[in-house]
Amino acid sequence: MSLYRLTVHEAHDLLRRREISSLELTESVLRKIEECDQGIRAYVTSTPDIALDHAKQADERIAANDMGPLTGIPMAVKDNICTKGVPTTCGSRMLENFIPPYDATVVERLREEGAVLVGKANMDEFAMGSSTEHSAFFPTLNPWDTSRVPGGSSGGSAASVLGNETIFALGSDTGGSVRQPAGLCGVVGLKPTYGRVSRYGLIAFASSLDQIGALTKDVTDCALVMNAIGFRDPLDSTSVDEPTPDYTSYLKEDLGGIVVGVPAEYFAEGLDPGVEKRVRSAIEKLAELGAEVREISFPHERYLVATYFLTSSAEASANLARYDGLKYGLFAPDARSILEAQSKARGRGFGTEVKRRIMLGTYALSSGYYDAYYLNAQKVRTLIKEDLDRAFRAGVDVVAGPTSPVVAFGIGEKVDDPLEMYLADLYTIPANLAGLPCVSIPCGFSDGLPVGLQIMGRPFAEGTVLGVAYAFEQSTDFHLRRPPTSL
């Protein structure tokens, strides 16, 4: 048996019955990384010694009948989530030598559950990108076609799950950075409600938008990971004190009573015909499963990209100001003054896309321009949230549509055209601006590449979102398909 192919729940059942050990499972995943990652490059840092130690600890817990659903299960962690004693680079030269002295709360919780850390996943620098081409170290490749991107910024996390180089992974989602790579790779990716999962230990990009999420092989695994990380954290001031249900209890195959809203604006110019066909077929499948499908309106859709990039860039400008080469970040030993040290550290430490967004955000916050740009963006953000609130008040339970307007595009195809790259996030942005839970699941293939269906719900309705996703998943086999490189 190729143990690396197992899902979380399949591996848990085998571990519980003592048919396999965590050490055997972990060794299988580590061998897969050693064999395949040179061709995919999902990891910035592989941690085999730590993984084997964690696996041995997990086997001791299992032997003592002290195990949960994630005990002994290998995981990858996006490289902007702090891991004690393990480099956390954010995909940037600025933090190339940063080794955190503490674990992020989500990592701490998963370690308490007995999960096994196998490595830190590659990403676009400081999570700014939609293709993982903006990593300062190397691009990650899509296992379906290594001439194409895996999406971003959590491209390494998505590729590691698709390529069976882990059993599950964590990512972060600021404008679609969990769901868009999940869609382009054909795995499951959930962005929880803002405040549902602790951001303590997540290196900030845009603090009002960032949220940690899970990338998994199926919806059941996603529910299990959410059960472990979806709690209030006193160390995160944005963490909400909301009861945490058992998300697996929502996983049913009947959608009777569920109302699915479909924005007419989602099926307009710019949407690839193959993607549109697969997504419309998926929505028809939801109706066959008992859901009522309604067309809804999203009148402020045309302002999404501008609102998101003004908001996120302004917050990035503020958050990244700490990297001055003195207190934090890359040090320039040849500098002759404080000003020169800052200039050289930022010039050498930040990549082109990060500099672009810092300059855009600084301009939008500057005297004389704040009201015209940042303040207006916040007003439009409120209107966008009201569009979604209106649909939910009218009885819609979830909003469905494409995850990405296109399938995975070629390496280098959009990297020199920022606007084209930004448009890759068109459908994922609303959930971040409104702080809503949203999942991407595989719904078919176009030109031999995965297409993602996105399902967005009310605040803290992760259970409903996962339930709809599960019903669709169980009626199809798209989530079971894997590229030859991952077999």
Beta strands, then each sheet from edge to edge (+ up, - down):
strand 1: 43-46
strand 2: 74-78
strand 3: 116-121
strand 4: 168-173
strand 5: 188-191
strand 6: 211-216
strand 7: 259-263
strand 8: 292-296
strand 9: 398-402
strand 10: 438-446
strand 11: 449-457
sheet 1: 1+ 3- 2- 4- 6+ 5- 10+ 11- 9+ 7+ 8+
end
